Amino acid sequence: MQTLTVRHVTHYSYANPVVFHPHRLMLRPRDSHDLRLVSAELALSPHGEVRWLHDVFGNSVAIVDFPEPADDLVIESVLTLERYGRGVPVFAIEETAQVYPFVYSTDDRTDLGRMLECHYPDPQGELAAWAQGFVATRPTDTMALLTDLNNGIRNGFAYQVRYEQGTQPPLETLRLGSGSCRDFALLLIEAARALGFGARFVTGYLYDPALDGETPAVIGAGATHAWADIYLPGAGWIEFDPTNGTIAADNLIRVAVTRDPAQAVPVAGGFTGLLGDYLGMSVDVSVRAQDPEAALAA
């Protein structure tokens, strides 16, 4: 078990006081067998009225109403978490799913629903053909196929920080040969769906042990991170991080899971003001390990 502190600050600046629309925040993870939320603090400037809900996927979402205009908006989330790692992961995949291709059970197909379907246009079949290129033989080992697909993105594409909002369509990432962690996660999800797997989008954070002087740096730390979940009978949802080429890595801190990246924006909201009032936004994310006794004392 490792105790981690996550600090996520989003700062919007305006030339004049503006009226804020309700903001939607996805910053608080859910407790699970591998992740325990010790404490969660949400600081807002100006003051906001907060109500909580669970979305259709069961994620914890805060809706914030800001009653007063302001020329600055600061949203600060501080989490203390206990992350329980698997060590060397063992995936107990059902025998019927160990070899690809396989067929999900009727219940699994019903429950996976649209997470089995590709969501983005592929009129010439480019993405499908690219994904099929990882199928060396039929039948083939299921986990080996998904590992090769994950590594194919890690080794075949250039990581690029993008400040534009949104996520690149998978075909654009495929043609450019570059993208951000969100772009790579979506490419993997669509490729997996094209091969018949159930897949979903995961947003959260990435702990970089190099910040504590332990191991070589990973890609994507210092910001929100994104990866893919792929469902395999018997093993359940398995985390694939194509940005770093890892599977079920202990340094992934899950906040929310969704069908599509557009549903997993950490901070979303608008404002009413004059043309030119918006001056910009900055985001600062830090993930640090701490002594478990210090976390309990805090």
Contacts in CASP RR format, 6 or more apart in sequence:
PFRMAT RR
TARGET T0000
AUTHOR 0000-0000-0000
METHOD contacts of the structure
MODEL  1
MQTLTVRHVTHYSYANPVVFHPHRLMLRPRDSHDLRLVSAELALSPHGEV
RWLHDVFGNSVAIVDFPEPADDLVIESVLTLERYGRGVPVFAIEETAQVY
PFVYSTDDRTDLGRMLECHYPDPQGELAAWAQGFVATRPTDTMALLTDLN
NGIRNGFAYQVRYEQGTQPPLETLRLGSGSCRDFALLLIEAARALGFGAR
FVTGYLYDPALDGETPAVIGAGATHAWADIYLPGAGWIEFDPTNGTIAAD
NLIRVAVTRDPAQAVPVAGGFTGLLGDYLGMSVDVSVRAQDPEAALAA
1 82 0 8 1.000
1 83 0 8 1.000
1 84 0 8 1.000
1 85 0 8 1.000
1 292 0 8 1.000
2 82 0 8 1.000
2 83 0 8 1.000
2 85 0 8 1.000
2 207 0 8 1.000
2 250 0 8 1.000
2 289 0 8 1.000
3 38 0 8 1.000
3 80 0 8 1.000
3 81 0 8 1.000
3 82 0 8 1.000
3 83 0 8 1.000
3 289 0 8 1.000
3 290 0 8 1.000
3 291 0 8 1.000
3 292 0 8 1.000
3 294 0 8 1.000
3 295 0 8 1.000
4 80 0 8 1.000
4 81 0 8 1.000
4 82 0 8 1.000
4 83 0 8 1.000
4 207 0 8 1.000
4 253 0 8 1.000
4 287 0 8 1.000
4 288 0 8 1.000
4 289 0 8 1.000
4 290 0 8 1.000
5 78 0 8 1.000
5 79 0 8 1.000
5 80 0 8 1.000
5 81 0 8 1.000
5 287 0 8 1.000
5 288 0 8 1.000
5 289 0 8 1.000
5 290 0 8 1.000
5 295 0 8 1.000
6 77 0 8 1.000
6 78 0 8 1.000
6 79 0 8 1.000
6 81 0 8 1.000
6 205 0 8 1.000
6 253 0 8 1.000
6 285 0 8 1.000
6 286 0 8 1.000
6 287 0 8 1.000
7 76 0 8 1.000
7 77 0 8 1.000
7 78 0 8 1.000
7 284 0 8 1.000
7 285 0 8 1.000
7 286 0 8 1.000
8 27 0 8 1.000
8 76 0 8 1.000
8 77 0 8 1.000
8 78 0 8 1.000
8 79 0 8 1.000
8 205 0 8 1.000
8 224 0 8 1.000
8 266 0 8 1.000
8 283 0 8 1.000
8 284 0 8 1.000
8 285 0 8 1.000
9 74 0 8 1.000
9 75 0 8 1.000
9 76 0 8 1.000
9 77 0 8 1.000
9 283 0 8 1.000
9 284 0 8 1.000
9 285 0 8 1.000
10 74 0 8 1.000
10 75 0 8 1.000
10 76 0 8 1.000
10 266 0 8 1.000
10 267 0 8 1.000
10 281 0 8 1.000
10 282 0 8 1.000
10 283 0 8 1.000
11 72 0 8 1.000
11 73 0 8 1.000
11 74 0 8 1.000
11 75 0 8 1.000
11 281 0 8 1.000
11 282 0 8 1.000
11 283 0 8 1.000
11 284 0 8 1.000
12 72 0 8 1.000
12 73 0 8 1.000
12 74 0 8 1.000
12 278 0 8 1.000
12 280 0 8 1.000
12 281 0 8 1.000
13 71 0 8 1.000
13 72 0 8 1.000
13 279 0 8 1.000
13 280 0 8 1.000
13 281 0 8 1.000
14 70 0 8 1.000
14 71 0 8 1.000
14 72 0 8 1.000
14 73 0 8 1.000
14 271 0 8 1.000
14 273 0 8 1.000
14 277 0 8 1.000
14 278 0 8 1.000
14 279 0 8 1.000
15 71 0 8 1.000
15 274 0 8 1.000
15 276 0 8 1.000
15 277 0 8 1.000
15 278 0 8 1.000
15 279 0 8 1.000
16 71 0 8 1.000
16 273 0 8 1.000
16 274 0 8 1.000
16 277 0 8 1.000
17 69 0 8 1.000
17 70 0 8 1.000
17 71 0 8 1.000
18 69 0 8 1.000
18 70 0 8 1.000
18 71 0 8 1.000
18 271 0 8 1.000
18 272 0 8 1.000
18 273 0 8 1.000
18 277 0 8 1.000
18 278 0 8 1.000
19 69 0 8 1.000
19 271 0 8 1.000
19 272 0 8 1.000
19 273 0 8 1.000
20 66 0 8 1.000
20 69 0 8 1.000
20 70 0 8 1.000
20 73 0 8 1.000
20 269 0 8 1.000
20 270 0 8 1.000
20 271 0 8 1.000
21 269 0 8 1.000
21 270 0 8 1.000
21 271 0 8 1.000
21 272 0 8 1.000
22 63 0 8 1.000
22 64 0 8 1.000
22 65 0 8 1.000
22 269 0 8 1.000
23 63 0 8 1.000
23 64 0 8 1.000
23 66 0 8 1.000
23 75 0 8 1.000
23 267 0 8 1.000
23 268 0 8 1.000
23 269 0 8 1.000
23 270 0 8 1.000
24 61 0 8 1.000
24 62 0 8 1.000
24 63 0 8 1.000
24 64 0 8 1.000
24 265 0 8 1.000
24 267 0 8 1.000
24 268 0 8 1.000
24 269 0 8 1.000
25 42 0 8 1.000
25 61 0 8 1.000
25 62 0 8 1.000
25 63 0 8 1.000
25 64 0 8 1.000
25 75 0 8 1.000
25 77 0 8 1.000
25 266 0 8 1.000
25 267 0 8 1.000
25 268 0 8 1.000
26 59 0 8 1.000
26 60 0 8 1.000
26 61 0 8 1.000
26 203 0 8 1.000
26 255 0 8 1.000
26 256 0 8 1.000
26 264 0 8 1.000
26 265 0 8 1.000
26 266 0 8 1.000
26 267 0 8 1.000
27 42 0 8 1.000
27 62 0 8 1.000
27 77 0 8 1.000
27 79 0 8 1.000
27 255 0 8 1.000
27 266 0 8 1.000
27 267 0 8 1.000
28 37 0 8 1.000
28 40 0 8 1.000
28 42 0 8 1.000
28 60 0 8 1.000
28 62 0 8 1.000
28 77 0 8 1.000
28 79 0 8 1.000
28 255 0 8 1.000
29 35 0 8 1.000
29 37 0 8 1.000
29 60 0 8 1.000
29 79 0 8 1.000
29 81 0 8 1.000
29 204 0 8 1.000
29 253 0 8 1.000
29 254 0 8 1.000
29 255 0 8 1.000
29 256 0 8 1.000
30 37 0 8 1.000
30 58 0 8 1.000
30 59 0 8 1.000
30 60 0 8 1.000
31 37 0 8 1.000
32 254 0 8 1.000
33 84 0 8 1.000
34 83 0 8 1.000
34 84 0 8 1.000
34 85 0 8 1.000
34 86 0 8 1.000
35 81 0 8 1.000
35 82 0 8 1.000
35 83 0 8 1.000
35 84 0 8 1.000
35 253 0 8 1.000
35 254 0 8 1.000
36 81 0 8 1.000
36 82 0 8 1.000
36 84 0 8 1.000
37 79 0 8 1.000
37 80 0 8 1.000
37 81 0 8 1.000
38 80 0 8 1.000
38 81 0 8 1.000
38 82 0 8 1.000
38 295 0 8 1.000
38 296 0 8 1.000
39 78 0 8 1.000
39 79 0 8 1.000
39 80 0 8 1.000
39 298 0 8 1.000
40 77 0 8 1.000
40 78 0 8 1.000
40 79 0 8 1.000
40 80 0 8 1.000
41 76 0 8 1.000
41 77 0 8 1.000
41 78 0 8 1.000
41 79 0 8 1.000
42 50 0 8 1.000
42 62 0 8 1.000
42 75 0 8 1.000
42 76 0 8 1.000
42 77 0 8 1.000
43 74 0 8 1.000
43 75 0 8 1.000
43 76 0 8 1.000
43 77 0 8 1.000
43 78 0 8 1.000
44 50 0 8 1.000
44 64 0 8 1.000
44 66 0 8 1.000
44 74 0 8 1.000
44 75 0 8 1.000
44 76 0 8 1.000
45 70 0 8 1.000
45 72 0 8 1.000
45 73 0 8 1.000
45 74 0 8 1.000
46 66 0 8 1.000
46 68 0 8 1.000
46 70 0 8 1.000
46 73 0 8 1.000
47 66 0 8 1.000
47 67 0 8 1.000
47 68 0 8 1.000
48 64 0 8 1.000
48 65 0 8 1.000
48 66 0 8 1.000
48 67 0 8 1.000
49 64 0 8 1.000
49 65 0 8 1.000
49 66 0 8 1.000
49 67 0 8 1.000
50 62 0 8 1.000
50 63 0 8 1.000
50 64 0 8 1.000
51 62 0 8 1.000
51 63 0 8 1.000
52 60 0 8 1.000
52 61 0 8 1.000
52 62 0 8 1.000
52 63 0 8 1.000
53 61 0 8 1.000
53 63 0 8 1.000
54 60 0 8 1.000
54 61 0 8 1.000
55 61 0 8 1.000
55 263 0 8 1.000
57 256 0 8 1.000
57 257 0 8 1.000
57 258 0 8 1.000
57 259 0 8 1.000
57 263 0 8 1.000
59 255 0 8 1.000
59 256 0 8 1.000
59 257 0 8 1.000
59 258 0 8 1.000
60 256 0 8 1.000
64 75 0 8 1.000
66 73 0 8 1.000
75 267 0 8 1.000
80 290 0 8 1.000
80 295 0 8 1.000
80 298 0 8 1.000
81 253 0 8 1.000
82 292 0 8 1.000
82 295 0 8 1.000
83 207 0 8 1.000
83 250 0 8 1.000
83 251 0 8 1.000
83 253 0 8 1.000
85 250 0 8 1.000
86 248 0 8 1.000
86 250 0 8 1.000
87 250 0 8 1.000
89 247 0 8 1.000
89 248 0 8 1.000
91 143 0 8 1.000
91 232 0 8 1.000
91 235 0 8 1.000
91 238 0 8 1.000
91 248 0 8 1.000
92 234 0 8 1.000
92 235 0 8 1.000
93 142 0 8 1.000
93 143 0 8 1.000
93 232 0 8 1.000
93 233 0 8 1.000
93 234 0 8 1.000
93 235 0 8 1.000
94 232 0 8 1.000
94 233 0 8 1.000
94 234 0 8 1.000
96 102 0 8 1.000
96 233 0 8 1.000
97 104 0 8 1.000
97 142 0 8 1.000
97 232 0 8 1.000
97 233 0 8 1.000
97 234 0 8 1.000
98 141 0 8 1.000
98 142 0 8 1.000
98 143 0 8 1.000
99 139 0 8 1.000
99 140 0 8 1.000
99 141 0 8 1.000
99 142 0 8 1.000
100 135 0 8 1.000
100 138 0 8 1.000
100 139 0 8 1.000
100 140 0 8 1.000
100 141 0 8 1.000
100 142 0 8 1.000
100 145 0 8 1.000
100 195 0 8 1.000
101 138 0 8 1.000
101 139 0 8 1.000
101 195 0 8 1.000
101 196 0 8 1.000
102 142 0 8 1.000
104 112 0 8 1.000
104 116 0 8 1.000
104 198 0 8 1.000
104 233 0 8 1.000
105 233 0 8 1.000
108 231 0 8 1.000
108 233 0 8 1.000
109 116 0 8 1.000
112 198 0 8 1.000
112 231 0 8 1.000
114 259 0 8 1.000
115 193 0 8 1.000
115 198 0 8 1.000
115 199 0 8 1.000
115 200 0 8 1.000
115 231 0 8 1.000
115 259 0 8 1.000
116 193 0 8 1.000
116 196 0 8 1.000
116 197 0 8 1.000
116 198 0 8 1.000
117 193 0 8 1.000
118 127 0 8 1.000
118 190 0 8 1.000
118 193 0 8 1.000
118 194 0 8 1.000
119 190 0 8 1.000
119 193 0 8 1.000
119 259 0 8 1.000
119 260 0 8 1.000
120 127 0 8 1.000
120 169 0 8 1.000
120 170 0 8 1.000
120 171 0 8 1.000
120 186 0 8 1.000
120 190 0 8 1.000
121 169 0 8 1.000
121 171 0 8 1.000
122 128 0 8 1.000
122 170 0 8 1.000
122 171 0 8 1.000
122 190 0 8 1.000
122 194 0 8 1.000
126 171 0 8 1.000
126 174 0 8 1.000
126 175 0 8 1.000
127 170 0 8 1.000
127 171 0 8 1.000
127 174 0 8 1.000
127 190 0 8 1.000
127 191 0 8 1.000
127 194 0 8 1.000
128 194 0 8 1.000
130 174 0 8 1.000
130 191 0 8 1.000
131 149 0 8 1.000
131 191 0 8 1.000
131 192 0 8 1.000
131 194 0 8 1.000
131 195 0 8 1.000
132 194 0 8 1.000
132 195 0 8 1.000
134 145 0 8 1.000
134 148 0 8 1.000
134 149 0 8 1.000
134 152 0 8 1.000
135 145 0 8 1.000
135 195 0 8 1.000
142 232 0 8 1.000
143 232 0 8 1.000
145 195 0 8 1.000
146 192 0 8 1.000
146 197 0 8 1.000
146 230 0 8 1.000
146 238 0 8 1.000
146 240 0 8 1.000
147 247 0 8 1.000
149 188 0 8 1.000
149 191 0 8 1.000
149 192 0 8 1.000
149 195 0 8 1.000
150 188 0 8 1.000
150 240 0 8 1.000
150 241 0 8 1.000
150 242 0 8 1.000
150 245 0 8 1.000
150 247 0 8 1.000
151 245 0 8 1.000
152 242 0 8 1.000
153 184 0 8 1.000
153 187 0 8 1.000
153 188 0 8 1.000
153 242 0 8 1.000
153 243 0 8 1.000
153 245 0 8 1.000
154 242 0 8 1.000
154 243 0 8 1.000
154 244 0 8 1.000
154 245 0 8 1.000
156 177 0 8 1.000
157 173 0 8 1.000
157 177 0 8 1.000
157 178 0 8 1.000
157 179 0 8 1.000
157 184 0 8 1.000
157 187 0 8 1.000
158 177 0 8 1.000
158 178 0 8 1.000
158 179 0 8 1.000
159 178 0 8 1.000
159 179 0 8 1.000
159 180 0 8 1.000
159 181 0 8 1.000
159 184 0 8 1.000
159 219 0 8 1.000
159 220 0 8 1.000
159 243 0 8 1.000
160 178 0 8 1.000
160 179 0 8 1.000
160 180 0 8 1.000
161 180 0 8 1.000
161 223 0 8 1.000
162 168 0 8 1.000
162 179 0 8 1.000
162 180 0 8 1.000
162 183 0 8 1.000
166 182 0 8 1.000
166 261 0 8 1.000
166 262 0 8 1.000
167 180 0 8 1.000
167 182 0 8 1.000
167 183 0 8 1.000
167 186 0 8 1.000
167 261 0 8 1.000
167 262 0 8 1.000
168 176 0 8 1.000
168 179 0 8 1.000
168 180 0 8 1.000
168 183 0 8 1.000
168 186 0 8 1.000
170 186 0 8 1.000
170 187 0 8 1.000
170 190 0 8 1.000
170 191 0 8 1.000
173 179 0 8 1.000
173 183 0 8 1.000
173 184 0 8 1.000
173 186 0 8 1.000
173 187 0 8 1.000
174 187 0 8 1.000
181 219 0 8 1.000
181 220 0 8 1.000
181 225 0 8 1.000
181 226 0 8 1.000
181 227 0 8 1.000
181 241 0 8 1.000
181 243 0 8 1.000
182 226 0 8 1.000
182 261 0 8 1.000
184 226 0 8 1.000
184 242 0 8 1.000
184 243 0 8 1.000
185 201 0 8 1.000
185 202 0 8 1.000
185 226 0 8 1.000
185 227 0 8 1.000
185 228 0 8 1.000
185 241 0 8 1.000
185 242 0 8 1.000
185 243 0 8 1.000
185 261 0 8 1.000
186 201 0 8 1.000
186 261 0 8 1.000
187 242 0 8 1.000
188 199 0 8 1.000
188 228 0 8 1.000
188 240 0 8 1.000
188 242 0 8 1.000
189 199 0 8 1.000
189 200 0 8 1.000
189 201 0 8 1.000
189 228 0 8 1.000
190 199 0 8 1.000
192 198 0 8 1.000
192 199 0 8 1.000
192 228 0 8 1.000
192 230 0 8 1.000
193 199 0 8 1.000
197 230 0 8 1.000
197 231 0 8 1.000
197 232 0 8 1.000
198 230 0 8 1.000
198 231 0 8 1.000
199 228 0 8 1.000
199 229 0 8 1.000
199 230 0 8 1.000
199 231 0 8 1.000
200 228 0 8 1.000
200 229 0 8 1.000
200 231 0 8 1.000
200 237 0 8 1.000
200 257 0 8 1.000
200 258 0 8 1.000
200 259 0 8 1.000
201 226 0 8 1.000
201 228 0 8 1.000
201 229 0 8 1.000
201 257 0 8 1.000
201 258 0 8 1.000
201 259 0 8 1.000
201 260 0 8 1.000
201 261 0 8 1.000
201 263 0 8 1.000
201 264 0 8 1.000
202 226 0 8 1.000
202 227 0 8 1.000
202 228 0 8 1.000
202 229 0 8 1.000
202 239 0 8 1.000
202 252 0 8 1.000
202 254 0 8 1.000
202 256 0 8 1.000
202 257 0 8 1.000
202 264 0 8 1.000
203 224 0 8 1.000
203 225 0 8 1.000
203 226 0 8 1.000
203 255 0 8 1.000
203 256 0 8 1.000
203 257 0 8 1.000
203 258 0 8 1.000
203 261 0 8 1.000
203 264 0 8 1.000
203 266 0 8 1.000
204 224 0 8 1.000
204 225 0 8 1.000
204 226 0 8 1.000
204 252 0 8 1.000
204 253 0 8 1.000
204 254 0 8 1.000
204 255 0 8 1.000
204 256 0 8 1.000
204 266 0 8 1.000
205 224 0 8 1.000
205 225 0 8 1.000
205 253 0 8 1.000
205 255 0 8 1.000
205 285 0 8 1.000
205 287 0 8 1.000
206 218 0 8 1.000
206 220 0 8 1.000
206 221 0 8 1.000
206 222 0 8 1.000
206 225 0 8 1.000
206 241 0 8 1.000
206 244 0 8 1.000
206 251 0 8 1.000
206 252 0 8 1.000
206 253 0 8 1.000
206 287 0 8 1.000
207 221 0 8 1.000
207 251 0 8 1.000
207 253 0 8 1.000
207 287 0 8 1.000
207 289 0 8 1.000
208 217 0 8 1.000
208 218 0 8 1.000
208 220 0 8 1.000
208 221 0 8 1.000
208 222 0 8 1.000
208 251 0 8 1.000
208 287 0 8 1.000
209 215 0 8 1.000
209 218 0 8 1.000
209 251 0 8 1.000
209 289 0 8 1.000
210 216 0 8 1.000
210 217 0 8 1.000
210 218 0 8 1.000
211 221 0 8 1.000
211 287 0 8 1.000
211 288 0 8 1.000
212 288 0 8 1.000
212 289 0 8 1.000
218 244 0 8 1.000
218 251 0 8 1.000
219 243 0 8 1.000
219 244 0 8 1.000
220 243 0 8 1.000
220 244 0 8 1.000
221 287 0 8 1.000
222 285 0 8 1.000
222 286 0 8 1.000
222 287 0 8 1.000
223 283 0 8 1.000
223 285 0 8 1.000
224 266 0 8 1.000
224 283 0 8 1.000
224 285 0 8 1.000
225 241 0 8 1.000
225 243 0 8 1.000
225 252 0 8 1.000
226 261 0 8 1.000
226 264 0 8 1.000
227 239 0 8 1.000
227 240 0 8 1.000
227 241 0 8 1.000
227 242 0 8 1.000
227 243 0 8 1.000
227 252 0 8 1.000
228 239 0 8 1.000
228 240 0 8 1.000
228 241 0 8 1.000
228 242 0 8 1.000
229 237 0 8 1.000
229 238 0 8 1.000
229 239 0 8 1.000
229 240 0 8 1.000
229 257 0 8 1.000
230 237 0 8 1.000
230 238 0 8 1.000
230 240 0 8 1.000
231 237 0 8 1.000
231 238 0 8 1.000
232 238 0 8 1.000
237 257 0 8 1.000
238 247 0 8 1.000
238 248 0 8 1.000
239 247 0 8 1.000
239 248 0 8 1.000
239 249 0 8 1.000
239 252 0 8 1.000
239 254 0 8 1.000
240 246 0 8 1.000
240 247 0 8 1.000
241 247 0 8 1.000
241 249 0 8 1.000
241 252 0 8 1.000
246 252 0 8 1.000
253 287 0 8 1.000
255 266 0 8 1.000
256 264 0 8 1.000
257 264 0 8 1.000
258 264 0 8 1.000
271 277 0 8 1.000
271 278 0 8 1.000
END
